[in-house]
């Protein structure tokens, strides 16, 4: 049914109720019977009102005869008061039921709010009309929502989904193309470096082979002169002997130089390094091993360790408790080491530094000094440790007392670390900005442990 038909139907119901309110035939309920057919499900049916000569449409579902019994055998008979046997022509609003005039004058409805039955019926009809109109309007709104909003949303979601797919495919295509180009560039750079080193080795080999032959010949000649020449011949050949000696001395000693070694930096790529770090730290296997935790016996008395052994907190002096002596414990610096040790494969983990203003995160050998406050026990100040240090707003990479400043757009919240043992690479990463902070390559000679230090608030290992 269209909106216009439904609105016309509602108008018909409203006009019908107006007719009922002004129909004089309704004043005498004993002569006229009002048959009201109530609406079901918002659809209107025809009914009749016996009064005068008019027949008007009414809602229909459950037939209720005003002023008569609900029982079909009593249809058409006036409903009487059980106490006074008078016709029920009034409605008591206080009791919420029909009543007779005697109940109102001297019965249980005396002093109650009472209205004429016709008046009350008119009110009910008007209320039903209002409800029907509201239901009809709600039905129209629902139809509009289904026909317009939901249909538009269905089309929009299909369009948006297709655009999202196209965007992902386009981005992946660009990344794939960039990776392929970067792969080709790096492979060519590696090939050129390999060829350069091989050419240097060939040149050096040819040079020193020729020099060796010449030196051998000179030595053989000098030995022959020494063993087979008479004194007169030996003295008279003094100039010739000196020339040969000068030639031999001018050869010099061979030296191993960097030019004879493969330059591993030729394969460096910010694009590849960033994607590699992102894949390991932010990908499906993010944060790597879930078993990494602080070793209780290494935690300094300046720190407190959480129950799950993943968080260390710097303690004010008044809250510190002296733990039992342990040879593995740092006793004067706020350091702590983690387990397990790392000696092969690729390892990744993330440290949540929160709002700490003084911390260090990195790696060290298990042989690092644990006692005292000298540089041998200070992370980043010896040959046994490599750390990213943050203090007083400055960030730097520290090793063996040397530091490399690192610029930041904003303060770090987390630090990702990657240790790739095969390539002997240590990488520091900012997961929030997805940027590489620093890359260090060293020939690690023994198993490594994750190391941390904090002198302000707390830091935690993220699993």
Buried (B, 14 or more C-beta within 10 A) or exposed (E): EEEEEBBEBBEBBBEBBBBBBEBEBBEEBEEBBBBBBBBEEBEBEEBBBBBEEEEBBBBBEEEEBBBBBEEEEEEEBBBBBEEBEBBBBBBBEEBEEBBBBBBBEEBEBEEBEBBBBBEBBBBEBBEBBEEBBEBBBEBBEEBEEEEEEEEEEEEEEEEEEEEEEEEEEEEEEEEEEEBEEBEEEBEEBBEEBEEBBEEBEEEBEEEEEEBEEEBEEBEEEBEEBEEEBEEEEEEEEEEEBEEBEEEBEEEEEEEEEEEEEBBEEBBEBEBBBBBBBBEBBBEEEBBBEEEBBBBEBBBBBBBBBEEEBBBBBBBEEEEBEEBEEEEEBBBBBBBBBBBBEBEEEBBBBBBBBBEBBBBBBBBBBBEBBBEEEEEBBBBBBBEBBBBBBBEEEEBBBBBEEEBEEBEBEEEBEBBBBBBBBEEEBBBBBBBEEBBBBBBBBEEBEEBBBBBBBBBBBBBBBBB
